[in-house]
């Protein structure tokens, strides 16, 4: 289902992953993928790969698009640049951990400013050892203590008169993560009613 979301990782005071995802952003979808990753990851390897990663430049993005236009292979994105696909979503975490050092990522952090379209976000803060869950459709101003207070976007389709940046629902220590059932119930208690 088309439920747009963000998967974010912060390390050393900076966002290292800010992956836009197009599908199944609910806690029982992409949230489950995040939780499963955190229950099975190799943190030291993951942090090493994060520190070796970098953001895609606009010039590199244009060059990739030009390459694709000149290829006859339909699934070239999946083969050469799976980390840039909107379909990758929270699977970006495992992709980074299993990649060679130096993976190039796309920075979509400004999507957090658009809670009309950013329906869910999962933030792994490695500095604070927290997993934070955020929800969209936020029609109330954020408190200055919120992570995304003051977040902005250059997207002209953002309705900043009615919708504010995404709002935190809950957070968990990375040392005491919840069960999947608890996670879904606490993050999205109405899911059974909307499913």
Protein Blocks (a to p, Z undefined) as FASTA:
>chain_A
ZZdddddddeehiafbdcddfbhkbfklmmmmmmmmmmmpcfklmmmmmmmgccddfklm
mmmmmmmmmpcbfklmmmmmmmlpfklmmmlmmmmmmmcehiacddfklmmmmmmlmmbd
cdddfknopacdddehiabdcdfkbmkgoiacfbfkbcfklpccdddfbdcdfklccdfk
lmmmmmmmmlmmmZZ
